[in-house]
Amino acid sequence: MKLDMHLHTQFSFQGDVDRRPTDSTIRLTEIPEILRQKGLDGAVITDHMTIEAGNDEFESVKKDNPDIVLLRGMEYGSDMGHLLLYGIDNDDVCREFGAYGPAQDVINFVQKQGGAVVIPHPYISGYTKIMKDNIFTLQDFFAVETKNGQCSDRINDLGEVAALSLGLPQTGGSDAHHPFHIGQTYTDFINPVFTISDLVQELQRGKYVPRIDTNR
């Protein structure tokens, strides 16, 4: 089952501190058709620092497109870099820690809520906080994103080396901020994923691989 595990919509905040929803040009309403064209089964919306913004529109789009799996997560900016949070249904993590909260504390917070954390693009450059080798100091996250659609092969390869060293599964996500990037990379799950509970369970099981859309 093919899911783009990392993309942003018009509700995504500009940055970890900047709360303006100007980060992405992707509108929720256009995502399902793009996923169909790409041959993907669904996507997980991971807007920066919010899972609540635009929720009414998200639920409407989800209802109107029952053939497409649409789920929500969050990309959170911690003191060690970005974290992909899955299995939470509100912005309490932001209210609890604000921006740049302690990465391990955030992971623990999400896990206590029954959620899952994936480390995205650990060796990317150009951000205020970058994970890099800090990834080796963290515990209890489920996977490493090693096929990020906006990263070079070299950056993705460094993430893969880290995942292999840690003995962790790997995910793929487009990190799309514009419509034409959606589905460039994705995660291929062996088992079906229809709900956020399914997603957390399968992330923990580790039966999935990251893939690149060869037609991109």
SVG drawing of the C-alpha trace seen along z (x, -y; Angstrom):
<svg xmlns="http://www.w3.org/2000/svg" viewBox="-18 -35 45 42">
<polyline fill="none" stroke="black" stroke-width="0.4" points="0.0,0.0 1.6,-3.2 1.4,-6.3 3.2,-9.6 4.1,-10.0 5.3,-13.6 3.6,-16.6 2.4,-20.1 -0.7,-22.0 -1.9,-25.6 -2.4,-25.3 1.3,-24.5 3.0,-27.2 5.9,-29.1 8.4,-27.8 8.8,-26.4 8.3,-29.8 6.6,-31.7 2.9,-30.9 1.8,-32.3 0.2,-29.5 2.3,-30.4 4.6,-27.4 2.9,-25.5 0.9,-26.2 -0.8,-22.8 -4.6,-22.9 -6.2,-20.0 -8.8,-19.7 -6.3,-18.9 -4.4,-16.2 -6.7,-13.2 -6.6,-13.6 -2.9,-14.0 -2.5,-10.8 -4.7,-8.9 -2.6,-10.2 0.5,-9.0 -0.9,-5.6 -0.7,-6.1 -3.3,-4.9 -3.1,-7.8 -1.0,-10.3 -0.4,-11.6 -0.6,-15.4 2.3,-16.6 1.9,-20.4 4.5,-22.3 3.6,-22.7 -0.1,-22.0 -2.6,-19.2 -5.7,-21.2 -5.6,-23.9 -8.0,-23.3 -9.5,-20.3 -13.0,-20.9 -11.8,-21.1 -9.6,-18.0 -12.6,-16.0 -14.7,-17.2 -12.1,-16.3 -11.6,-12.9 -15.4,-12.2 -15.6,-13.2 -12.8,-10.9 -13.4,-7.5 -11.1,-5.7 -8.1,-7.6 -6.6,-7.2 -6.0,-10.7 -4.5,-10.9 -2.9,-13.7 0.3,-14.0 2.6,-16.9 6.2,-18.0 7.4,-19.3 10.6,-21.5 12.5,-20.3 15.8,-21.4 17.5,-18.7 15.7,-19.1 12.4,-18.0 10.3,-15.1 7.4,-13.6 4.6,-12.9 1.9,-10.3 -1.0,-9.1 -1.8,-12.4 -5.1,-14.3 -4.4,-17.8 -1.7,-20.5 -1.1,-19.7 2.5,-18.9 3.0,-22.5 1.1,-23.9 3.2,-21.8 6.6,-22.5 6.3,-25.5 8.9,-25.5 12.2,-23.8 11.1,-21.6 13.5,-18.9 13.4,-16.1 13.4,-13.2 10.7,-14.8 8.5,-15.3 9.1,-11.7 8.1,-10.5 5.0,-12.8 3.8,-11.4 4.5,-7.8 2.4,-8.2 -0.5,-9.2 -0.1,-6.0 1.6,-7.7 4.8,-7.2 7.7,-9.4 9.8,-9.1 13.0,-11.2 12.8,-12.9 15.8,-14.1 18.3,-13.9 21.2,-15.3 19.4,-18.1 21.0,-21.6 19.5,-25.1 17.4,-24.8 17.8,-26.5 18.0,-23.1 19.4,-20.1 19.4,-16.6 22.6,-15.1 24.4,-12.7 22.0,-13.8 19.8,-11.0 22.1,-8.5 21.3,-10.0 17.5,-9.6 15.4,-6.6 12.0,-5.2 11.4,-6.6 10.2,-4.0 11.9,-4.8 14.1,-7.1 12.9,-8.9 15.6,-8.1 13.8,-8.9 12.9,-12.6 11.7,-14.0 13.4,-17.4 16.8,-16.1 19.7,-15.1 20.8,-11.5 23.8,-12.2 21.6,-13.6 19.2,-10.7 22.1,-8.2 23.4,-9.6 20.0,-9.1 20.0,-5.5 23.4,-4.9 22.1,-6.1 19.0,-3.9 21.1,-0.9 23.4,-1.7 20.4,-2.0 18.7,1.1 15.6,-0.8 13.1,-0.7 13.1,-3.4 10.3,-5.5 9.8,-7.7 7.9,-11.0 7.8,-13.7 8.0,-16.6 6.0,-18.4 5.3,-22.1 4.0,-22.4 1.5,-20.1 3.9,-18.7 6.1,-17.3 3.4,-15.1 4.2,-11.4 7.8,-11.8 8.8,-9.5 6.6,-7.4 6.4,-4.5 5.2,-1.1 3.5,0.9 3.1,4.6 -0.1,4.5 -3.1,2.3 -3.2,-1.1 -6.6,-2.8 -6.6,-4.6 -4.1,-6.4 -4.2,-3.5 -3.2,-1.2 -0.4,-3.5 1.1,-3.6 0.8,0.2 2.5,0.7 5.2,-1.8 6.0,0.2 6.0,3.5 8.5,2.2 7.0,4.0 7.5,1.3 10.1,-0.2 10.8,-3.7 10.4,-4.1 11.0,-6.7 8.5,-7.4 10.6,-6.5 8.3,-8.6 8.8,-11.9"/>
</svg>
